[in-house]
Structure formats: structure tokens, C-alpha cells
Amino acid sequence: MRTTVIIVRHGQSTSNLNRIIQGHHNTAVLTELGEQQARKVGETLDKLSLDAVYASPLKRARRTCELIVETMASRGNQLPPIQFTERLKEINLPLWESKSFVDVEAQYPDEYKAWRQQPHDFKMRLASADGTHTDFYPVREIWERASALWQTILSEHPGQTILFVGHSAINRALIGSAIGVGPEGLNSMGQDNCAINVLNFPAGWKAGAQLELLNLSSHLGAAIPKRRSRFKGPRLLLVRHGETDWNRDGRFQGQIDIPLNENGKRQGAQAGEFLQAVKIDAAVTSSMLRPKETAEEILKHHPAVNLETTEHLWEISHGEWEGKLEAEIEAGYPGLLAQWQSQPETVQMPAGENLNDVWARAKLGWQSIVAAFSEGEFAEDPPTVLVVAHDAINKAILCQVFGLGPERFWQFKQGNGAVSVIDYHGGPESLPVLSAANITTHLSGSIFDKTAAGAL
């Protein structure tokens, strides 16, 4: 019984505009732009049926949630009352709140560096009334708070669709704790003002969540999130190939070179239109037909870009499963398909690969791309690189962004024609940031991935 949770960050606040650290501080209110952003979210969600709505009580999130609900209601949507919970409040930064980022970095250089680079070890030394001091770990605390909230919410709303309206850090803690990322991953994912995220919990808290969508902001104007000024490395647009007949039919493809069907070609063209205004400087694709054809559709809007190919980005080899439906696999290999779906890291594909093979190949291929576009001329002018590949290889790359192993393979969804965005602070050894994941709105107009489920 799947529970779906939609998570939204509040709109632009007066403190966001002035680069002031907010935390639990409750003076900031939405700017005019922030109110417009909140209404845009309401318009985007207006056809959804929500069973529960929760929000942080802080003014900026409270007002965002109220505007979302008002907008949805004005378009005929019947909604439950908003419930405000302290557990959705922003990260607690008592020594920094109401100060500018510039002043905090100057006054607390070591702590600020830890907050950016080692958030799980970031601490504040707080004075007590009796003159003693205690060490407080803000990021660890917010992860604990997020985990506690999940356990409560999922037990109260099994099988329902829920909306959360929160803040940047609490949203990242919610997403991270749900997919198996610890406090060290705070800065490994993006959260723009009024961005939309979707998590699916197939079997409650203990089974973890599938990340269906991260940091969607196209409803606010631009197709993908704007790059942060501190990112000095390449930006990579990771795209999964369009639909094939075997995706549609539910056959395992693997390394059998199946081309796109007509819908897949259309999805490639739609991805191209979606990314038309994005400056693309280079492109790399798996050399198999379906991603190559998808890349060619996208690059019709970027005719000057040369398309490179690589075998490192090939799909997983399913061996003897390739060309078969799930029922045929179950008949021929009893129990192994269920094992693949629950413990994928333990499965050796008959006459094919295992996920450790895929992890190694994905790491080699991805790191070589990042390195190639971080050196020489690219060191001074970081490029945007289109990378088109497959379901399993993309999932392996996304897991590796967060340092996750093959046991977390199913935590990420990758739809046909979906766009994800990965940014680097510097070169291949720098911290990667998942700035957006599995955007498919250009294919159906929905925040939900409605592409063929396939048979992976």
C-alpha cells in the first residue's frame, strides 16, 4: 500500500532576498515573488487529491502553504485543513540566525566550513545559564527530527497522498533520511524556493522510499534550477533514453540493442524542447541505439554540439533474462526475480552482470566524463554536458552521488526521457550535488512520472 508524499519548500522570503540565515528565526515573510511562487505551486498541484496537508509553523512556510491551499481550492479542489507541526521547522542555528551569510563566514570560519563540507560533524558550542557549555549538532538533530516525523506520518496515513511544506534543510533531511542518506549528505541535493519533490513509500518507513522527483522548479519559469555561483565545476544533464517497444511490453532489454519506438522518439523530441533554452556545450551517450537516438533528438536544438559515445554507459547485462517477460523469468528462475526486486545487490544475472559490475562501470564512465570536462579550457569556463544513458546505469550514478551502494538501487526512479541535473563544486574529486532528479513534466504535464515502468 503505497504512500506518496509531496514536499515543497517555502517561497522566497525577505531573508532569502537579503542573504540572511533564517533557521528558527520567525521574522522573515514572503516577498511578492515568494507569494507568486506559492500560487504557481497551487496551480501545478491543482488536480491532485490530497489526504493530509502539513506545514512548518514558521511564517514563511505557513504563508506558502496557505497560498497553495487557497489556489487549489479556488480551482475546485476539496482539501483537508492544514496541520502545523514543529517537526517541519527549519534547521536550528541559534548562534547564526538573523546574521548574513557573509558575516557568519567571517565570524565563524571553521564552523562555516564544516557546515558546508562536513555537515554531520558541524557543531555549535552553546552556553548554558550556569556558565557551562554544550556541543550542539544542528544537522544531526534535524535528521533525527525528520526520521521521527516519518515514522509518525507513515503510520497515520498508509496508502494516502500527503503534502508537506517546509524549508531547505528540513526538506533535505526528510528526503535524505527516507532514501538512506545520512547527515553527511545535507549539501548533496538542491532545494530551490517553491521547488516540488515526490517520495513514494511502498511499504512504510522501514522499507525506505523511492525518490520519484527532486527539486522540480520548471513551474516557476526556467526548465532546470539555476546554477549556484559557488559551483566551479561542470554541470551534467543526465537523461534516460526514450521508450522502446520492450519498455512498453515489460521485457528485459539489457544489452540487446533495441531502438526507440515512435513514442520514444517523441519523448526525445519533448526532452529536446524542454532543454532548448539550456546552453549545452558537449554531449556524451551510451553507444547503444536507444540512448544515442534520444541524444540526437535533443541535440537537434544544439546543432553545433558534437556527440561522443562510450560503452562504459551501457545498460546492465541481464544475460539469459534479456528479451523475457517477468512471468517467463519467474518460470525459468523461480524466486530470483523477487530477490532482484528486494535485494538487488545479491543477484548475479544468469550469464550476465551483477550490480557490483554495473557500479564499477558507471563509476569509471562517469568520472572520466567529469574529469574530461573539468580540465584545460573547461577549468576556467565550466561547461554543461548532456549525458544520455539507461535506467540501471543512471540509478548507479545517482546512488554514487550520495555515496550509496547497490543495496539502495531501487531508491531512485528514472523514467523514459527523464532529466536529472548534477553539479560539481570543482573537478571530479569535488562534492557532487544532485540539483534535480527525474523531471518528466515535459512529457505529460504532471509532476508524477507516467512513463512506461519497463521491466528492470
C-alpha positions as CSV (number, residue, x, y, z in Angstrom):
1,M,0.0,0.0,0.0
2,R,2.0,3.0,-1.3
3,T,2.1,6.3,0.5
4,T,3.0,9.3,-1.6
5,V,4.5,12.4,0.0
6,I,4.9,15.7,-1.9
7,I,7.4,18.0,-0.3
8,V,7.6,21.8,-1.1
9,R,10.0,24.4,0.1
10,H,8.5,27.8,1.0
11,G,8.6,30.7,-1.4
12,Q,11.3,33.4,-1.5
13,S,11.4,35.2,1.8
14,T,12.8,38.6,2.8
15,S,15.7,36.9,4.4
16,N,16.4,34.8,1.3
17,L,16.4,38.0,-0.7
18,N,18.9,39.7,1.6
19,R,21.1,36.6,2.1
20,I,20.2,36.3,5.8
21,I,20.4,33.0,7.7
22,Q,17.0,32.1,9.0
23,G,16.8,28.8,10.9
24,H,14.1,29.0,13.6
25,H,14.1,32.8,13.3
26,N,10.5,33.9,12.5
27,T,10.7,37.5,11.4
28,A,11.1,36.8,7.6
29,V,7.9,36.9,5.5
30,L,7.3,36.0,1.8
31,T,8.3,38.6,-0.8
32,E,5.9,39.4,-3.6
33,L,7.9,36.9,-5.7
34,G,7.6,34.4,-3.0
35,E,3.8,34.7,-2.9
36,Q,3.7,34.3,-6.7
37,Q,5.8,31.2,-6.4
38,A,3.5,29.7,-3.9
39,R,0.5,30.3,-6.1
40,K,2.3,28.7,-9.0
41,V,2.7,25.6,-6.9
42,G,-1.0,25.6,-6.2
43,E,-1.7,25.8,-9.9
44,T,0.7,22.9,-10.5
45,L,-0.9,20.7,-7.9
46,D,-4.5,21.7,-8.6
47,K,-5.7,18.4,-10.0
48,L,-4.2,16.3,-7.1
49,S,-6.3,14.8,-4.4
50,L,-4.6,15.3,-1.0
51,D,-5.5,13.3,2.1
52,A,-3.5,15.4,4.5
53,V,-1.6,18.7,4.5
54,Y,1.2,19.5,6.9
55,A,3.4,22.7,7.2
56,S,6.0,24.3,9.4
57,P,4.5,26.9,11.7
58,L,7.2,29.5,10.7
59,K,5.7,32.4,8.9
60,R,7.4,31.9,5.5
61,A,6.3,28.2,5.3
62,R,2.9,28.8,6.9
63,R,2.0,31.5,4.3
64,T,3.3,29.4,1.4
65,C,1.1,26.5,2.5
66,E,-1.9,28.8,2.9
67,L,-1.4,30.2,-0.6
68,I,-1.0,26.7,-2.1
69,V,-4.2,25.5,-0.5
70,E,-6.1,28.7,-1.4
71,T,-5.1,28.4,-5.0
72,M,-6.0,24.8,-5.2
73,A,-9.4,25.4,-3.5
74,S,-10.1,28.3,-5.9
75,R,-9.8,25.8,-8.8
76,G,-12.4,23.5,-7.2
77,N,-10.1,21.2,-5.2
78,Q,-11.5,19.9,-1.9
79,L,-8.7,19.9,0.7
80,P,-8.2,18.8,4.3
81,P,-7.3,21.5,6.9
82,I,-3.6,22.4,7.3
83,Q,-1.9,20.8,10.3
84,F,1.1,22.7,11.6
85,T,4.0,20.7,13.2
86,E,7.2,21.8,14.9
87,R,9.0,18.9,13.3
88,L,8.8,20.7,9.9
89,K,10.6,23.8,11.2
90,E,13.9,24.7,9.6
91,I,17.3,23.7,11.0
92,N,18.1,25.2,14.4
93,L,21.2,27.5,14.1
94,P,20.9,29.6,17.3
95,L,24.3,31.4,17.0
96,W,23.8,32.4,13.4
97,E,20.1,33.3,12.9
98,S,19.4,36.8,11.6
99,K,23.0,37.2,10.5
100,S,24.2,37.5,6.9
101,F,26.0,34.6,5.3
102,V,28.9,36.9,4.7
103,D,29.2,37.9,8.4
104,V,28.8,34.3,9.6
105,E,31.5,33.1,7.3
106,A,33.8,35.8,8.6
107,Q,33.0,35.4,12.3
108,Y,32.8,31.6,12.4
109,P,35.2,30.4,9.6
110,D,35.9,26.9,10.9
111,E,32.3,26.2,11.8
112,Y,31.0,27.6,8.5
113,K,33.5,25.4,6.5
114,A,32.3,22.4,8.5
115,W,28.7,23.3,7.7
116,R,29.4,23.3,4.0
117,Q,31.9,20.4,3.8
118,Q,31.3,18.1,6.8
119,P,27.8,18.9,7.9
120,H,27.5,15.7,10.0
121,D,30.3,17.0,12.2
122,F,29.3,20.6,12.3
123,K,28.6,21.8,15.8
124,M,27.8,24.9,17.8
125,R,29.2,25.4,21.3
126,L,26.2,26.8,23.3
127,A,26.5,28.5,26.7
128,S,24.0,27.5,29.5
129,A,22.6,29.7,32.2
130,D,25.0,28.2,34.8
131,G,28.1,29.1,32.7
132,T,28.7,25.6,31.3
133,H,28.9,24.8,27.6
134,T,27.4,22.0,25.5
135,D,28.1,21.0,21.9
136,F,25.0,21.1,19.7
137,Y,25.0,19.3,16.3
138,P,22.3,21.1,14.2
139,V,22.4,18.7,11.2
140,R,22.3,15.5,13.2
141,E,19.4,17.0,15.2
142,I,17.4,17.8,12.0
143,W,18.0,14.3,10.7
144,E,16.7,12.8,13.9
145,R,13.7,15.1,13.7
146,A,13.0,14.1,10.1
147,S,13.2,10.4,10.9
148,A,10.8,10.7,13.8
149,L,8.3,12.6,11.7
150,W,8.4,9.9,9.0
151,Q,7.6,7.2,11.5
152,T,4.6,9.1,12.8
153,I,3.2,10.3,9.5
154,L,3.6,6.9,7.7
155,S,1.8,5.1,10.5
156,E,-1.1,7.6,10.4
157,H,-1.5,7.8,6.6
158,P,-0.9,4.4,5.0
159,G,-1.7,4.4,1.3
160,Q,-2.5,8.1,1.2
161,T,-1.2,11.2,-0.6
162,I,0.3,13.9,1.7
163,L,1.7,17.4,1.2
164,F,4.5,18.8,3.3
165,V,5.5,22.5,3.2
166,G,8.8,23.1,4.9
167,H,12.3,24.6,4.4
168,S,15.5,23.9,2.6
169,A,17.4,21.9,5.3
170,I,14.4,20.1,6.8
171,N,13.3,19.0,3.3
172,R,16.8,17.7,2.5
173,A,16.7,15.8,5.9
174,L,13.3,14.3,5.0
175,I,14.5,13.2,1.6
176,G,17.9,12.0,2.8
177,S,16.6,10.0,5.8
178,A,14.0,8.4,3.6
179,I,16.4,7.1,0.9
180,G,19.2,6.1,3.2
181,V,21.4,9.2,3.1
182,G,22.8,10.4,6.5
183,P,23.5,13.9,7.7
184,E,26.7,14.0,5.7
185,G,24.5,14.3,2.6
186,L,22.9,17.6,3.6
187,N,24.6,19.6,0.9
188,S,24.4,16.9,-1.8
189,M,20.9,17.8,-3.0
190,G,19.2,21.0,-4.2
191,Q,16.1,22.7,-2.7
192,D,15.0,25.9,-4.5
193,N,12.3,28.2,-3.3
194,C,8.9,26.5,-4.0
195,A,10.5,23.5,-5.6
196,I,8.5,20.3,-5.6
197,N,9.7,16.9,-4.6
198,V,8.0,13.5,-4.6
199,L,8.7,10.4,-2.4
200,N,6.9,7.1,-2.6
201,F,6.9,4.7,0.4
202,P,5.8,1.2,-0.9
203,A,5.8,-0.4,2.5
204,G,6.2,2.1,5.3
205,W,9.2,3.6,7.0
206,K,11.5,0.6,7.4
207,A,11.4,-0.3,3.7
208,G,12.5,3.2,2.8
209,A,11.3,5.4,0.0
210,Q,11.7,5.8,-3.8
211,L,12.7,9.3,-4.9
212,E,10.4,10.0,-7.8
213,L,11.2,13.7,-8.2
214,L,13.7,16.1,-6.7
215,N,13.7,19.9,-6.8
216,L,11.3,20.5,-9.7
217,S,11.2,24.2,-10.4
218,S,10.1,24.4,-14.1
219,H,6.6,25.6,-13.0
220,L,8.4,28.8,-11.9
221,G,9.8,29.6,-15.4
222,A,13.2,28.1,-16.1
223,A,13.4,24.4,-17.1
224,I,16.0,23.4,-14.6
225,P,17.4,25.0,-11.4
226,K,19.8,27.9,-11.7
227,R,23.4,27.0,-11.0
228,R,24.8,28.2,-7.7
229,S,27.6,30.7,-8.0
230,R,29.9,28.6,-5.8
231,F,29.8,25.7,-8.3
232,K,33.0,26.0,-10.3
233,G,32.9,22.6,-12.0
234,P,30.8,21.1,-14.8
235,R,27.0,20.7,-14.8
236,L,25.8,17.4,-16.2
237,L,22.3,16.8,-17.5
238,L,21.7,13.1,-17.0
239,V,18.9,11.8,-19.3
240,R,17.4,8.3,-19.6
241,H,16.6,7.2,-23.2
242,G,13.1,7.3,-24.5
243,E,10.6,4.4,-24.7
244,T,11.2,1.3,-26.7
245,D,8.7,-1.4,-27.6
246,W,10.3,-3.6,-24.9
247,N,9.9,-0.9,-22.3
248,R,6.2,-0.7,-23.2
249,D,5.8,-4.5,-23.2
250,G,7.7,-5.1,-20.0
251,R,10.5,-7.1,-21.5
252,F,14.1,-7.0,-20.0
253,Q,16.3,-5.3,-22.5
254,G,19.8,-5.1,-21.0
255,Q,22.4,-5.1,-23.7
256,I,20.2,-6.2,-26.6
257,D,20.3,-3.1,-28.9
258,I,16.6,-2.2,-29.1
259,P,15.8,1.1,-30.9
260,L,13.3,3.7,-29.8
261,N,9.6,3.3,-30.8
262,E,7.6,6.2,-32.0
263,N,6.6,7.3,-28.5
264,G,10.3,7.1,-27.5
265,K,11.3,9.4,-30.4
266,R,8.5,11.7,-29.4
267,Q,9.9,11.7,-25.8
268,G,13.4,12.5,-27.1
269,A,11.9,15.4,-29.0
270,Q,10.0,16.6,-26.0
271,A,13.2,16.5,-23.9
272,G,14.9,18.5,-26.6
273,E,12.2,21.2,-26.5
274,F,12.4,21.2,-22.7
275,L,16.1,21.8,-22.8
276,Q,16.1,24.0,-25.8
277,A,16.9,27.2,-23.8
278,V,19.6,25.5,-21.8
279,K,23.1,26.1,-23.1
280,I,24.6,22.7,-23.8
281,D,28.4,22.7,-24.5
282,A,29.1,19.0,-25.0
283,A,27.3,15.6,-25.2
284,V,28.1,12.0,-24.3
285,T,25.9,9.0,-24.8
286,S,25.9,5.3,-24.3
287,S,26.7,3.9,-27.8
288,M,23.6,1.7,-27.8
289,L,20.8,2.8,-30.2
290,R,18.1,3.9,-27.7
291,P,20.1,6.5,-25.8
292,K,22.0,7.6,-29.0
293,E,18.7,8.2,-30.8
294,T,17.4,10.2,-27.7
295,A,20.6,12.3,-27.6
296,E,20.3,13.1,-31.3
297,E,16.7,14.3,-30.8
298,I,17.8,16.6,-28.0
299,L,20.7,17.9,-30.0
300,K,18.6,19.0,-32.9
301,H,18.3,22.2,-30.9
302,H,22.1,22.4,-30.4
303,P,23.5,21.5,-33.9
304,A,27.0,22.7,-33.1
305,V,27.5,20.2,-30.3
306,N,29.4,17.0,-31.2
307,L,28.0,13.8,-29.7
308,E,30.6,11.4,-28.2
309,T,29.7,7.7,-27.5
310,T,31.0,5.3,-24.8
311,E,30.4,1.7,-23.9
312,H,31.0,2.5,-20.2
313,L,27.4,3.8,-20.1
314,W,25.8,0.6,-21.5
315,E,22.8,-0.8,-19.7
316,I,23.2,-3.7,-17.2
317,S,23.6,-7.1,-18.9
318,H,20.6,-9.2,-17.9
319,G,22.2,-12.2,-19.6
320,E,19.6,-15.0,-20.0
321,W,16.8,-12.7,-18.9
322,E,17.1,-10.4,-21.9
323,G,14.0,-10.5,-24.2
324,K,11.9,-12.1,-21.5
325,L,8.8,-11.0,-19.6
326,E,8.7,-11.2,-15.8
327,A,6.4,-14.3,-15.9
328,E,8.9,-16.1,-18.2
329,I,11.7,-15.3,-15.8
330,E,9.8,-16.5,-12.8
331,A,9.0,-19.7,-14.6
332,G,12.6,-20.3,-15.6
333,Y,14.3,-18.9,-12.5
334,P,11.9,-19.3,-9.5
335,G,12.4,-16.8,-6.8
336,L,15.3,-14.9,-8.4
337,L,13.1,-12.1,-9.8
338,A,11.6,-11.4,-6.3
339,Q,15.2,-11.4,-4.9
340,W,16.2,-8.9,-7.6
341,Q,13.3,-6.7,-6.6
342,S,14.0,-6.8,-2.9
343,Q,17.8,-7.5,-2.6
344,P,19.2,-6.4,-5.9
345,E,22.8,-6.3,-4.6
346,T,22.7,-10.1,-4.0
347,V,21.7,-11.2,-7.6
348,Q,24.0,-12.4,-10.2
349,M,22.2,-12.3,-13.6
350,P,22.4,-15.7,-15.3
351,A,25.2,-15.3,-17.9
352,G,25.1,-11.6,-17.2
353,E,26.3,-8.9,-14.8
354,N,25.6,-8.1,-11.1
355,L,25.3,-4.6,-9.7
356,N,28.9,-4.5,-8.5
357,D,29.8,-4.8,-12.2
358,V,27.4,-2.0,-13.0
359,W,28.7,0.2,-10.2
360,A,32.3,-0.2,-11.3
361,R,31.5,0.5,-14.9
362,A,29.3,3.5,-14.0
363,K,31.9,5.0,-11.8
364,L,34.6,4.7,-14.4
365,G,32.5,6.1,-17.2
366,W,31.0,8.9,-15.1
367,Q,34.3,10.0,-13.5
368,S,36.0,10.0,-16.9
369,I,33.3,12.4,-18.2
370,V,33.6,14.7,-15.2
371,A,37.4,14.7,-15.5
372,A,37.3,15.4,-19.2
373,F,35.2,18.5,-18.7
374,S,37.0,19.8,-15.7
375,E,40.4,20.2,-17.2
376,G,42.1,22.5,-19.7
377,E,39.8,25.1,-21.2
378,F,37.0,23.8,-19.1
379,A,38.7,24.6,-15.8
380,E,38.1,28.3,-16.4
381,D,34.7,28.0,-18.1
382,P,32.7,25.1,-16.6
383,P,30.5,23.5,-19.3
384,T,27.1,22.0,-19.3
385,V,27.3,18.4,-20.6
386,L,24.4,16.3,-21.8
387,V,24.8,12.6,-20.8
388,V,22.2,10.1,-22.1
389,A,22.2,6.5,-20.8
390,H,19.9,3.8,-19.3
391,D,17.8,3.0,-16.2
392,A,20.3,0.9,-14.3
393,I,23.4,2.9,-15.1
394,N,21.6,6.2,-14.2
395,K,20.5,4.7,-10.9
396,A,24.0,3.6,-10.2
397,I,25.3,7.2,-10.9
398,L,22.6,8.8,-8.7
399,C,23.4,6.4,-5.9
400,Q,27.1,7.2,-6.2
401,V,26.4,11.0,-5.9
402,F,25.3,10.2,-2.3
403,G,27.9,7.5,-1.7
404,L,25.2,4.8,-1.6
405,G,25.9,1.2,-2.6
406,P,23.9,-1.3,-4.8
407,E,21.6,-2.1,-1.9
408,R,20.0,1.3,-2.5
409,F,19.5,0.7,-6.2
410,W,15.7,0.9,-6.0
411,Q,15.6,4.2,-4.1
412,F,15.8,6.2,-7.4
413,K,13.3,6.4,-10.2
414,Q,14.3,7.0,-13.8
415,G,11.6,7.5,-16.3
416,N,12.0,7.3,-20.1
417,G,13.1,10.8,-21.2
418,A,13.6,12.0,-17.7
419,V,16.1,14.7,-16.9
420,S,18.3,14.9,-13.8
421,V,20.9,17.6,-13.1
422,I,24.2,17.0,-11.3
423,D,26.6,19.9,-10.4
424,Y,30.2,19.9,-9.2
425,H,31.9,22.4,-6.9
426,G,35.2,21.8,-8.8
427,G,36.7,18.8,-10.5
428,P,36.0,15.1,-10.4
429,E,37.1,14.7,-6.7
430,S,34.8,17.6,-5.5
431,L,31.4,17.2,-3.9
432,P,28.7,16.4,-6.5
433,V,25.2,17.9,-5.9
434,L,22.0,16.4,-7.2
435,S,20.3,19.7,-8.2
436,A,17.3,18.0,-9.7
437,A,16.2,14.4,-10.4
438,N,13.8,12.6,-12.7
439,I,12.0,15.6,-14.2
440,T,9.3,14.3,-16.6
441,T,6.8,17.2,-16.6
442,H,7.8,17.9,-20.3
443,L,6.3,14.5,-21.2
444,S,2.9,14.6,-19.5
445,G,2.5,17.9,-17.7
446,S,2.3,16.0,-14.4
447,I,4.7,16.1,-11.5
448,F,4.4,12.3,-11.5
449,D,6.4,10.0,-13.7
450,K,3.9,8.5,-16.1
451,T,6.4,6.8,-18.4
452,A,6.5,3.1,-19.1
453,A,7.5,1.2,-16.0
454,G,9.6,-1.2,-18.1
455,A,11.0,-4.5,-16.6
456,L,14.2,-3.6,-14.9
